[in-house]
Amino acid sequence: MELKDIKTYVNERKAALKHKIGLNMKDKAPSLAIVQVGENEASTRYVRNKIKDCKEVGIAAEVYFYPENTTEFELVDEIEHLVEFYDGVMVQLPLPPHIRVEAAIAAIPKEKDVDGFRRDSCFDPATPLGIVNYLDYCGFEWTGKEVTIIGRSDIVGKPLARLMTNKDATVTLCHSKSKLSNHIYDSDLIVCAVGQAGFLNCYPIHCPVIDVGINFVKNDEGRSQLVGDAFNTDGRNVTPVPGGVGLLTRLTLLENVVKAKEMYG
């Protein structure tokens, strides 16, 4: 299976969303509140792109920025106030170390948790669901396929394993300490979500690779550069970074906001 162009796929789905919103939600557009705490280069970039996406399809989005020294109690109080006015609410990660992610996410009702981070959320997590939907679009035949997922986080690896198992794939969930050679060379699909630049050498790999890694490294000129987990990707069947899984995550967030409006608005 050849991976298809992600930008084309995302643009097609965005156009469908824009049409749905314009056709069925003329009186009141779906709405999203984005909560950001502290200055973080990557977070600010992601939030800016998410606002751009929302405007593109007709979702009313607003960013609520709080300083680094905001306490956990203050943040939870603010979130509990915001949820009354929006169809979806998301907290941009990472948070400062003195604020527990679990406490912030718990303040969002499960029917408005459009990132899908709560264990009882009404939505699947945006990144795993985005990957699965994209692979469906590419024509990946799930039944009986050997899938290796590298990375066992609660946000990507574990929920992705569940979604792919539900598709009747045989999933092996590895991590940075696994002996990968026992798994990856016989795989029909590899997903790398370790968060470590230069982790996966794609030279000997002959199956599609979904690179979830988001890593900032310094280039030869000393400038910050965004790279994935994989290297030796030229001529290989690998999703790009940037312009890959990040776009799928942002698309799925939009779709989840529209679903929240349809189901609970």
C-alpha angles and dihedrals in degrees: 000000000000117000111240127226108285096204091056091049093048093048091052092052092045091053090052091050092049090051092049093049093047092047103041107020104046095129097052125009122219111266136214132191117202117199119202126179121196133348114299123159096215094043093050090051093049093048092049090052092047091053089050091051092049093052090048094059099032103261115143105231132179131185120220110197123195127186123255093254094058108129124234090246092052093048094049090049091052093048092049088055095047096051090069092067106039138063091220135021127191134181115218111229142254102055124194110277094251091063118074113225090214092058093050094047092046089061089065114081113241092244090057098041094107092168088062095226099135115089089231095040119146087226135061114241110277100235098048093043091047091053094048093048091049092050089051087054090051090054098247110175104222105186111105095350119143110236123184117199115191109201128049103207121146089236101052120357103046099041090043090054089052094049093047093046088053086057089059096253120141103241128198113194110207134171140199092285096050122109093247097187088072090062119020103060094061095041126118090205135012127200115192115197104154100119095228122121114233094015102128122047107209096188096096095035119103102181132075116284125205107204110204095169119126109189132157116213134169115255125212090278092053094251125135112258129188115231137163133232094266131079136184087045099145110123091004130120094252133134112245128246115239106026096035134078091000089066090049091052093050092047093052091049089057091048091049091052090053090048090051089053093047096046105033109010 
